[in-house]
Amino acid sequence: MEHIRTPKVEQVKLLDRFSNKSVTGTLHLTATHLIFVESNSTSAQEIWILHHHIASVEKLSLTTSGCPLLIQCRNFRLVHFVIPRERDCHDIYSSLLRLLRPVSYDELYAFSYNPKQNDQQREEGWQLIDLAAEFERMGVPCDQWQLTDVNREYKVCKTYPRDVYVPITASKPIIVGSSKFRSKGRFPVLTYFYQEKKAAVCRCSQPLSGFSARCLEDEHMLQAISKANHNSRYIYVMDTRPKLNALANRAAGKGYENEDNYSNIRFQFVGIENIHVMRGSLQKLLEGVGTRSLSMTDYLVGLENSGWLRHIKAIMDAAIFLAKAVTVEGASVLVHCSDGWDRTAQVCALGSLLMDPYYRTIKGFMVLIEKDWISFGHKFADRCDQLDPDPKEVSPIFTQFLECVWQLTEQFPQAFEFSEWFLIQIHEHVHSCQFGNFLGNSQRQREDLQLKERTYSLWAHLLSENQNYLNPLFSPSFAESHPVLEPSTQAYHFKFWRNMYNQYDRSMHPRQSILKHVLTLQESNRELEGTVQALKTKLQKFGVNTSPLKPQTPPRECSLPPRPQSLILGAPLLSRKEVQQEEDEEVFGEEAREDAPASTGGERTVEGSSATENSYGELMGSFGSKNEPGVVTLEFGVARMTC
Amino acid sequence: MEFAELIKTPRVDGVVLRRPFMPTVEGTLCLTGHHLILSSRQDNTEELWLLHANIDSTEKRFVGSLGTIIVKCKDLRVIQLDIPGMEECLNIASSIEALSTLDSVSLMYPFFYRPLFEVIEDGWQSFVPEESFKDLESMTDEWRLSEVNKDFSVCPSYPSLLTVPRDIDDESLCKAASFRHGGRFPVLSYYHKKNGMVIMRAAQPLTGTNGRRCKEDEKLINATLCAGKRGYIIDTRTIAVAQQAKARGGGFEQEANYPQWRRIHKAIERSNVLQDSLIKLVEACNDQSHSMDRWLSKLEASNWQSNVKEILTTACLAAQCIDREGASVLVHGTEGTDSTLQVTSLAQIILDPACRTIRGFEVLIEREWLQAGHPFQQRCAQSAYSNGKLRSEAPVFLLFLDCVWQILRQFPCSFQFNENLLIMLFEHAYASQFGTFLGNCVAERGKLQLSQKTVSLWSWVNRPQELERFLNPLYEPNNLVIWPSVAPQSLLLWEGVFLRWNRSTKCLDEAYQEMVHIIEYNKELQNKVNSLRRQLAQLETEDSPLQTP
């Protein structure tokens, strides 16, 4: 590869972000990855960093031990290398600069990634999610809503999908007229249909109303949406922007709906900030939580000053407003912001997830992302900085959506089929460009890139290993008792998502993970059930009749001890390789390892279980401090569960 | 005094009880000497039984003739009672006020409480110092039990039996005691079996401004060091605070006089500051404004989480000295009854797997808090709703429990007990039917004759029926030292205590039950497999003679 000047540098030091520890190893540069392999042969840890994940590379000033290279990743990993020779450092630096800024889509990893599947498998992967089937599931088309072919050739709106659903009474001239009155031609279309009340969630972009302009077709369009729902005389129009922003837009000939011009609308601002504010907020948040020896005061002040949780709460509040309007009042709602692809996507997707239990399953969540984010043209390429580096377009809009879902999983531990590992994995791949799903900015662009022929689908990949992402506490019956989620929006219910934003800072994570433990038990239960069956069959050959296995309905009387006030599901995300390693270690028992000589272990998988790494105080090893013991693994493995 | 004198209106009908996340109850309010009772006299409706001692403060409001009393409890609960009739309301309010602030300990409920359960194991006899000493004796002969404080004259706040270095005689102990605040000379707190290192605790040395020294004190603590070894003195105060203490006769160990020891200063806050922190935190948690910025800034301003972090960090540091540096540690602050005990007891939880069992944890509370003379009665006289006129109230013990909870969160499979035990201890430290947390030290408890006149909390907790509530289903014994993370991102607000009454926990409760179910089902299946295997093996051995000719 012509951009790689130095494929390999030895004797590179990797510094830990929060302690003074470091390890030495070899740095490899490939066409797709930057790889660090620890020299210690017994426990060589490897770090693989996709070039696409790298957000920035910084060469710091030369020190006595070498030239420091600071790499910041979009998945919130931060690595700090020290390269002995400045020349090597410069080569790596300039190679990376070129590699992490691909100039054309063809250079993205997805086009070279090959998971050893044949064309048929690839095609099947892309067919997993079918949006037409999804609308059918909602009960659309129906007597009030129909599929229109007006955008078949992307002529009316370039950033919408080909297939969009509109009220039966909205004729083509009305649609076209309305689209001309909306930013980027994004006219009102159906995104979710709440069958029970026949109420619709529609989305669009802001109207080009300026100070006084109006458009009869657009007014008809909203009228048509209203008429399609007999349950309510009015529809809500939610402008997800702060009022001030919307007002400012009027000066540019854009703006918001004038209630006087539209009959029977209830207009509402909900005040979610724009992409620039969100970008700045995340940056402040990361600066805060990335500080070494962070004090509690600085942490909390940083959290507050970043405004991050305030923004998360604003999105949640908006989604709750939407869900209430639809499910309680039975009113249809039209959601927009400026262009209708950021805040609108957040609110529509989150609102739908609150209303419909299907979206809380693994498959359903994929469908939801496919619908409200991918097909309706959330600009993944721009927001996630895939290609053209325009820093002003980058913004963590989708990350915020994932976080809102995570906040919900904390309040409703049994409502979701998936665990936070699933959310973190999706986040990883939104930025990895390893799969085709999130490439480009719109459906049309994806077709031009022939992604379905040239790349693989993430959904197939995730489904193939879905047992890693299951929430062991998920209860399908929860959906029956809670079809609509009603989360509390008290400020104290919103927590900092450590397992996302400090996901690679393992020393901060709980050392034992309840999620992992319970998942393991559940897997073991399935195996044991099989063993019981097999043993019974054998026994029957001896003519012994055994009582049928007790069904798995729990004796849910009060015999269970009451629950402590909190439940921890947080768990470090491990690659399967790491999990395997820990399982292997488990066999040897824990005590033996505690006293194992330091030389055999180095630091292996258990970052953070040692005293020194946590920097409790200023001991400075003045009395000749001892080496760290080998391995102090406290994670639970599978090994002990098999019998 | 008769309680009846304080109860002007013992009964009011038509009172409405309002609590967050619970249906309102209308019924009859009754006042007894120790309880406020509200009963709807209908089946299936929960009654309210509230100990007067649990009431932290009350407020009253009137709208016409309808009076409202807001009752704020020491367990942080806030309830509202709507009482028809102005006079009734005023009477009830003044009775509650009087009954919840009784001065005399001997009028407290534990002296009147008769258990409805049979006491199988008397908690007053469960933890005797001689027993723990036997364990120690089996490991080392470097220590002895001293009776120097038999009549509590050497140190009023210490128990009568103390573990001290074998080679130090009682006379030296007395001299060392006179050199330490409150007579709290250095005693053994914890012996680390793995390497023989120890944690000792004391009060500050009385060096004063002219640098007094005490040979016996120096000899005493040096006697705990092995030849050629050095130790650490962890002073829980900042160097500035320790310097200031000199002016009031206190001080810290001078390097020159203790050359084998290195002093480390940490910054654990004093009790009045901690009480202020608790009041602010609870105020923040009860703020219903839904504003994120307001919540975060109030949480930060309360400093509660900072206090948790500082205490936990200091405890980890002590544990690190012992286990990693192989050095003994002496811990003290000013009086040696507050921050000192937080540090020594938390270090033991980190170091000693026994302290992570229910029994071991009880032993720890008994030894490091009750026997060690933490003044529970003074510290827990008022809680977060106390207004003004504070004396020596401080959530020192609550902070310790919070730190234990933080470690439990990070090592959810390493503790035999669950969060319920910690919350229960918090409640009973502040208001209880049991006598365990009455009094400020062993000597006072003896005078009050608590062991004869009241029931021990442990008598109740250790009953199998009760214990079940406190068991952690995830527990798998773990013999390792457990090093918690003290990064702010790792420390969480203890919702189980601070948001307990401010949220609905139905969804979380059900999820917990599901988890318990998965664990129980696993055990059941394992047993089933084992029994089937045995059955099969038996049949196969019976059959085998037939198959082989």
HADDOCK unambig.tbl for C-alpha pairs under 7 A between the chains (distance, minus, plus):
assign (segid A and resid 294 and name CA) (segid B and resid 488 and name CA) 6.97 0.50 0.50
assign (segid A and resid 295 and name CA) (segid B and resid 488 and name CA) 6.75 0.50 0.50
assign (segid A and resid 296 and name CA) (segid B and resid 305 and name CA) 6.66 0.50 0.50
assign (segid A and resid 296 and name CA) (segid B and resid 306 and name CA) 5.19 0.50 0.50
assign (segid A and resid 296 and name CA) (segid B and resid 488 and name CA) 5.29 0.50 0.50
assign (segid A and resid 297 and name CA) (segid B and resid 300 and name CA) 6.03 0.50 0.50
assign (segid A and resid 297 and name CA) (segid B and resid 306 and name CA) 6.73 0.50 0.50
assign (segid A and resid 299 and name CA) (segid B and resid 488 and name CA) 6.55 0.50 0.50
assign (segid A and resid 300 and name CA) (segid B and resid 296 and name CA) 6.57 0.50 0.50
assign (segid A and resid 300 and name CA) (segid B and resid 300 and name CA) 5.78 0.50 0.50
assign (segid A and resid 301 and name CA) (segid B and resid 297 and name CA) 6.92 0.50 0.50
assign (segid A and resid 301 and name CA) (segid B and resid 300 and name CA) 6.88 0.50 0.50
assign (segid A and resid 304 and name CA) (segid B and resid 293 and name CA) 5.80 0.50 0.50
assign (segid A and resid 304 and name CA) (segid B and resid 296 and name CA) 5.84 0.50 0.50
assign (segid A and resid 304 and name CA) (segid B and resid 297 and name CA) 6.82 0.50 0.50
assign (segid A and resid 309 and name CA) (segid B and resid 292 and name CA) 6.98 0.50 0.50
assign (segid A and resid 310 and name CA) (segid B and resid 292 and name CA) 5.40 0.50 0.50
assign (segid A and resid 310 and name CA) (segid B and resid 293 and name CA) 6.95 0.50 0.50
assign (segid A and resid 412 and name CA) (segid B and resid 507 and name CA) 5.88 0.50 0.50
assign (segid A and resid 412 and name CA) (segid B and resid 508 and name CA) 6.94 0.50 0.50
assign (segid A and resid 413 and name CA) (segid B and resid 508 and name CA) 6.63 0.50 0.50
assign (segid A and resid 413 and name CA) (segid B and resid 511 and name CA) 6.06 0.50 0.50
assign (segid A and resid 414 and name CA) (segid B and resid 511 and name CA) 5.89 0.50 0.50
assign (segid A and resid 473 and name CA) (segid B and resid 511 and name CA) 6.23 0.50 0.50
assign (segid A and resid 473 and name CA) (segid B and resid 514 and name CA) 6.21 0.50 0.50
assign (segid A and resid 473 and name CA) (segid B and resid 515 and name CA) 6.47 0.50 0.50
assign (segid A and resid 489 and name CA) (segid B and resid 290 and name CA) 6.87 0.50 0.50
assign (segid A and resid 490 and name CA) (segid B and resid 290 and name CA) 4.90 0.50 0.50
assign (segid A and resid 491 and name CA) (segid B and resid 290 and name CA) 5.18 0.50 0.50
assign (segid A and resid 491 and name CA) (segid B and resid 291 and name CA) 6.03 0.50 0.50
assign (segid A and resid 491 and name CA) (segid B and resid 292 and name CA) 4.97 0.50 0.50
assign (segid A and resid 491 and name CA) (segid B and resid 295 and name CA) 6.32 0.50 0.50
assign (segid A and resid 492 and name CA) (segid B and resid 295 and name CA) 6.97 0.50 0.50
assign (segid A and resid 498 and name CA) (segid B and resid 489 and name CA) 6.43 0.50 0.50
assign (segid A and resid 507 and name CA) (segid B and resid 485 and name CA) 6.60 0.50 0.50
assign (segid A and resid 508 and name CA) (segid B and resid 485 and name CA) 5.69 0.50 0.50
assign (segid A and resid 508 and name CA) (segid B and resid 487 and name CA) 6.36 0.50 0.50
assign (segid A and resid 508 and name CA) (segid B and resid 489 and name CA) 6.81 0.50 0.50
assign (segid A and resid 508 and name CA) (segid B and resid 490 and name CA) 5.46 0.50 0.50
assign (segid A and resid 509 and name CA) (segid B and resid 490 and name CA) 6.58 0.50 0.50
assign (segid A and resid 510 and name CA) (segid B and resid 409 and name CA) 6.89 0.50 0.50
assign (segid A and resid 510 and name CA) (segid B and resid 410 and name CA) 4.01 0.50 0.50
assign (segid A and resid 510 and name CA) (segid B and resid 411 and name CA) 6.41 0.50 0.50
assign (segid A and resid 511 and name CA) (segid B and resid 410 and name CA) 5.52 0.50 0.50
assign (segid A and resid 511 and name CA) (segid B and resid 411 and name CA) 5.70 0.50 0.50
assign (segid A and resid 512 and name CA) (segid B and resid 410 and name CA) 6.40 0.50 0.50
assign (segid A and resid 512 and name CA) (segid B and resid 411 and name CA) 5.15 0.50 0.50
assign (segid A and resid 512 and name CA) (segid B and resid 412 and name CA) 6.16 0.50 0.50
assign (segid A and resid 512 and name CA) (segid B and resid 413 and name CA) 6.62 0.50 0.50
assign (segid A and resid 514 and name CA) (segid B and resid 412 and name CA) 6.86 0.50 0.50
assign (segid A and resid 521 and name CA) (segid B and resid 519 and name CA) 6.85 0.50 0.50
assign (segid A and resid 521 and name CA) (segid B and resid 522 and name CA) 6.70 0.50 0.50
assign (segid A and resid 522 and name CA) (segid B and resid 518 and name CA) 6.58 0.50 0.50
assign (segid A and resid 525 and name CA) (segid B and resid 522 and name CA) 5.57 0.50 0.50
assign (segid A and resid 528 and name CA) (segid B and resid 525 and name CA) 6.23 0.50 0.50
assign (segid A and resid 531 and name CA) (segid B and resid 529 and name CA) 6.95 0.50 0.50
assign (segid A and resid 532 and name CA) (segid B and resid 529 and name CA) 5.62 0.50 0.50
assign (segid A and resid 535 and name CA) (segid B and resid 532 and name CA) 6.48 0.50 0.50
assign (segid A and resid 539 and name CA) (segid B and resid 536 and name CA) 6.22 0.50 0.50
assign (segid A and resid 554 and name CA) (segid B and resid 517 and name CA) 6.34 0.50 0.50
assign (segid A and resid 560 and name CA) (segid B and resid 513 and name CA) 6.91 0.50 0.50
assign (segid A and resid 561 and name CA) (segid B and resid 468 and name CA) 6.29 0.50 0.50
assign (segid A and resid 561 and name CA) (segid B and resid 469 and name CA) 4.79 0.50 0.50
assign (segid A and resid 562 and name CA) (segid B and resid 469 and name CA) 6.17 0.50 0.50
assign (segid A and resid 563 and name CA) (segid B and resid 509 and name CA) 5.43 0.50 0.50
assign (segid A and resid 563 and name CA) (segid B and resid 512 and name CA) 5.61 0.50 0.50
assign (segid A and resid 563 and name CA) (segid B and resid 513 and name CA) 6.87 0.50 0.50
assign (segid A and resid 564 and name CA) (segid B and resid 418 and name CA) 6.44 0.50 0.50
assign (segid A and resid 564 and name CA) (segid B and resid 419 and name CA) 5.04 0.50 0.50
assign (segid A and resid 564 and name CA) (segid B and resid 420 and name CA) 5.27 0.50 0.50
assign (segid A and resid 565 and name CA) (segid B and resid 419 and name CA) 6.77 0.50 0.50
assign (segid A and resid 565 and name CA) (segid B and resid 495 and name CA) 6.94 0.50 0.50
assign (segid A and resid 565 and name CA) (segid B and resid 496 and name CA) 4.36 0.50 0.50
assign (segid A and resid 566 and name CA) (segid B and resid 496 and name CA) 6.30 0.50 0.50
assign (segid A and resid 568 and name CA) (segid B and resid 409 and name CA) 6.96 0.50 0.50
assign (segid A and resid 591 and name CA) (segid B and resid 479 and name CA) 6.67 0.50 0.50
assign (segid A and resid 591 and name CA) (segid B and resid 480 and name CA) 6.91 0.50 0.50
assign (segid A and resid 609 and name CA) (segid B and resid 483 and name CA) 5.64 0.50 0.50
assign (segid A and resid 610 and name CA) (segid B and resid 483 and name CA) 6.21 0.50 0.50
assign (segid A and resid 611 and name CA) (segid B and resid 320 and name CA) 6.23 0.50 0.50
assign (segid A and resid 611 and name CA) (segid B and resid 483 and name CA) 5.96 0.50 0.50
assign (segid A and resid 614 and name CA) (segid B and resid 485 and name CA) 5.98 0.50 0.50
assign (segid A and resid 614 and name CA) (segid B and resid 486 and name CA) 6.79 0.50 0.50
assign (segid A and resid 616 and name CA) (segid B and resid 313 and name CA) 5.22 0.50 0.50
assign (segid A and resid 616 and name CA) (segid B and resid 316 and name CA) 6.24 0.50 0.50
assign (segid A and resid 616 and name CA) (segid B and resid 317 and name CA) 5.41 0.50 0.50
assign (segid A and resid 617 and name CA) (segid B and resid 317 and name CA) 5.98 0.50 0.50
assign (segid A and resid 625 and name CA) (segid B and resid 325 and name CA) 5.46 0.50 0.50
assign (segid A and resid 626 and name CA) (segid B and resid 324 and name CA) 6.62 0.50 0.50
assign (segid A and resid 626 and name CA) (segid B and resid 325 and name CA) 6.42 0.50 0.50
